[in-house]
Amino acid sequence: MSTPENPQGTDPTTPSVPPYPGTPEGSPAPAQPPTYGQAPAYGQQPAPGAYAAQAPYGSAPSYGTPPPYGTPPAYGGAPYGAYAAPKTNTMAIVSLISSLVGVVLIPFIGSLVGVITGHMALSQIKRTGEQGRGLALAGTIVGYVGLGFILLLVLFFLSFLPLIIGSATTGTLS
């Protein structure tokens, strides 16, 4: 059995690799230039100007000129990707702030305002579906805690009131 001749001089068990189509000298000219939208045939070079010029790698694409500052978006809508954040109930914020003020600065009035506005905010949130239920609950709870401390202080004072009055008349504490 005779072995076929290998023109490339490589091992016959490995597949041959075709030469690069763009060899500088001796490369045949393309038979016909490719038409628009058609890739060149295998082994042919594309005709000069056959493809559109593209920006170099890493350069930013141009999207046109941006609108001047202060102009509203087209069609009166928000820009792409923007959305309105859910609205927080104002009474819930007032409830929490007034309850904290009631605990720290103005004991009875702040706590009472916090409890009342907290209940109003919970009612509004249930009806309108706004955000802020946690703030309203916190304001209501802190307001009730503040009112509870005030009630304990008043009861403590009233429990020692007879002792204070008795010691003022006799002059001694017993």
Secondary structure, DSSP 8 states (H G I E B T S, - for coil): ------TT-S-TTS------TT-SSS----SS---TT----TT----TTSS-----TT----------TT---GGG---TT------B-HHHHHHHHHHHHHHHTSHHHHHHHHHHHHHHHHHHHHHH--B-HHHHHHHHHHHHHHHHHHHHHHHHHHHHHHHHHHHHHHSS--
